[in-house]
Amino acid sequence: MSERIGPEQGLEILQDGRALFIDVRDPESHRQARIPGALPLSQAGLEAFLAATDRAHPLVVYCYHGHSSQSASDFLSEQGFQAVVSLDGGFEYWRRAYPDQVETGDDLPAG
């Protein structure tokens, strides 16, 4: 089972820039608001993600409340990722605790 981390540790990791944040919520929720720099990961994009992502790169996986991200973290570990953690409390906790660390749809680059 993948490790779980608290939001405080997640914030430290985000500020250090040492991990890739993976959002497993639905695409529309990701578009509306996300942890800065987070990549959306859905079933549709899973194969491309697995093919393109370095298994040694640390990953922090989050969902709405921290439940689905645990399963996703376990799956990614099974796929050979060496440093995968699940963010306890998920995005809903994060957005309340760190409102200045949330990107919204308006923050996305045009394109």
N, C-alpha and C positions, 0 to 999 in steps of 0.2 A: 504494500500500500504506500502511495506517495505521501510525502511529508505535507503537513498543513502549516501555514504561517499566518500570523496575525496581521491585521492591516498596518500596524506600526512598522513591522519588519518589511512589509510590502512597500511602504513609503520609502524606507531606507534603500531598498533595492532599486526602486524607480529613480530616486535621486542619484544613485551611484551609476545608473545606466548599465548595470552589469547583466541584465536579463531581458528577455523578450516577453512582453505581457501578451497573453492570448485570451481573447474574449470569446467564450462559447455560448453567449446569449444569441438570440435571433438577430438577423442582419439589420432589421429596422431599429431595434434597441441600440445596437452598436452605432448606427448612423446618427441617432439622436444624441447620445452621450456615451463617453468611454473614458477609461484611464488613458492619459496622454501617451500616444505612440502605440497603443495596443492594436494588435492585428485580429481581425475577426476570423474565427475558424468554425465552419459549419461542415456538415457531412458532404456537401457539394464540393467544397474546396480542400477536403482532407487529403486526397491523393496528391495534389500539387504541393501542399504544405509538406507532406512527408518526403516527397522527392527533393524539395528545395532547401530544407532546413537542416543545418548542421546538428547532429545528435549530441554534440558536446556543448552546444550553447544552452545556458540556463533558461528555463521557462517558468513563468508565473501564470497559472491558469485561473481565470475567474469566470463566474456566472452571475446570476442574480443575487443569491443568498449564500453561496458557498457549498451547495450540495452537489449539483451536476458537475462542478469543476473538479471534485474529488474523483469521480468516475473518469472524466476526461484526462486528468493527470495520470491516473493508473494506466489508462490505455496508452498514453504517450510514452510512459515508462516501458510498457511492454513492447513498444515499437523501437526501443533502443535509445531513447533520450536519457541522458545520464543524470541530469539535474532538473527535475520537474517538481514544482510545489503547487499546492492549491491554496488560494487566498480565502481564509475564513471570513465569513460575513458577506462575501461577494461585493458586487458593485453597489448594492443598495446601502450597505454599511459605509463603503468607501465614499460615496457621494455626500453623505451626511457628515462624516468625519473630516473629509478633505475637499471641501467644495472648490478650493482653488486648484485642485489637482484633477479636474474633470474637463475634458474637451467636449464641446457640443457640435452638432451638425454644422453650425455656423463657423466653426474653427477649421473645417476641412478645406484643404487647398482646392481651388477650382480645377476642373478637368474632367 
